[in-house]
Amino acid sequence: MKTDKHRKQKSEQALQKALALQVAKGHCEQNNLSIDKLKEQLFYLVYSSAIFAQPSNVTPNGLLNDLETQPKPTLIIELADNCLKVLETEYTAKYLTA
């Protein structure tokens, strides 16, 4: 059974993802990246960064393939000097090209 705290956390994360998508939209349009694909990505907040990541399709096998099972970061939004910056990674084109 989900607690109120859990529901609140889920709601806050959904709002944060929606705001991050709004920030990323212009970057995607300018760089021929799919906002629809970005919407399907995993979403993480880490300190002053919002990270979109492609889930792995590799089945975990203990520590033998741990790195292969990790999500691949595709787009990062950083807050630096009160300014939001959208950064691409080596996985951006592979997973987000329109």
Contacts in CASP RR format, 6 or more apart in sequence:
PFRMAT RR
TARGET T0000
AUTHOR 0000-0000-0000
METHOD contacts of the structure
MODEL  1
MKTDKHRKQKSEQALQKALALQVAKGHCEQNNLSIDKLKEQLFYLVYSSA
IFAQPSNVTPNGLLNDLETQPKPTLIIELADNCLKVLETEYTAKYLTA
13 43 0 8 1.000
13 45 0 8 1.000
16 43 0 8 1.000
16 45 0 8 1.000
16 50 0 8 1.000
17 43 0 8 1.000
17 50 0 8 1.000
20 43 0 8 1.000
20 50 0 8 1.000
20 52 0 8 1.000
20 77 0 8 1.000
21 35 0 8 1.000
21 38 0 8 1.000
21 39 0 8 1.000
23 50 0 8 1.000
23 77 0 8 1.000
23 84 0 8 1.000
23 86 0 8 1.000
24 35 0 8 1.000
24 38 0 8 1.000
24 52 0 8 1.000
24 75 0 8 1.000
24 77 0 8 1.000
24 86 0 8 1.000
25 35 0 8 1.000
27 33 0 8 1.000
27 75 0 8 1.000
27 86 0 8 1.000
28 34 0 8 1.000
28 35 0 8 1.000
28 38 0 8 1.000
28 96 0 8 1.000
28 98 0 8 1.000
29 35 0 8 1.000
31 88 0 8 1.000
32 97 0 8 1.000
32 98 0 8 1.000
33 75 0 8 1.000
33 92 0 8 1.000
33 96 0 8 1.000
33 97 0 8 1.000
33 98 0 8 1.000
34 96 0 8 1.000
34 97 0 8 1.000
34 98 0 8 1.000
37 95 0 8 1.000
37 96 0 8 1.000
37 98 0 8 1.000
38 52 0 8 1.000
38 74 0 8 1.000
38 75 0 8 1.000
38 96 0 8 1.000
41 52 0 8 1.000
41 53 0 8 1.000
41 54 0 8 1.000
41 55 0 8 1.000
41 74 0 8 1.000
41 75 0 8 1.000
41 95 0 8 1.000
42 52 0 8 1.000
42 53 0 8 1.000
42 54 0 8 1.000
42 55 0 8 1.000
42 71 0 8 1.000
43 50 0 8 1.000
43 51 0 8 1.000
43 52 0 8 1.000
43 53 0 8 1.000
44 50 0 8 1.000
44 51 0 8 1.000
44 53 0 8 1.000
45 51 0 8 1.000
48 78 0 8 1.000
48 79 0 8 1.000
48 80 0 8 1.000
49 76 0 8 1.000
49 77 0 8 1.000
49 78 0 8 1.000
49 79 0 8 1.000
50 76 0 8 1.000
50 77 0 8 1.000
51 73 0 8 1.000
51 75 0 8 1.000
51 76 0 8 1.000
51 77 0 8 1.000
52 73 0 8 1.000
52 74 0 8 1.000
52 75 0 8 1.000
52 76 0 8 1.000
53 71 0 8 1.000
53 72 0 8 1.000
53 73 0 8 1.000
53 74 0 8 1.000
54 71 0 8 1.000
54 72 0 8 1.000
54 74 0 8 1.000
54 91 0 8 1.000
54 95 0 8 1.000
55 71 0 8 1.000
56 68 0 8 1.000
56 69 0 8 1.000
56 70 0 8 1.000
56 71 0 8 1.000
56 72 0 8 1.000
58 65 0 8 1.000
58 68 0 8 1.000
58 69 0 8 1.000
59 69 0 8 1.000
60 66 0 8 1.000
60 69 0 8 1.000
72 89 0 8 1.000
72 91 0 8 1.000
72 95 0 8 1.000
73 89 0 8 1.000
73 91 0 8 1.000
74 88 0 8 1.000
74 89 0 8 1.000
74 91 0 8 1.000
74 92 0 8 1.000
74 95 0 8 1.000
74 96 0 8 1.000
75 86 0 8 1.000
75 87 0 8 1.000
75 88 0 8 1.000
75 89 0 8 1.000
75 92 0 8 1.000
75 96 0 8 1.000
76 86 0 8 1.000
76 87 0 8 1.000
76 88 0 8 1.000
76 89 0 8 1.000
77 84 0 8 1.000
77 85 0 8 1.000
77 86 0 8 1.000
77 87 0 8 1.000
78 84 0 8 1.000
78 85 0 8 1.000
78 87 0 8 1.000
79 85 0 8 1.000
END
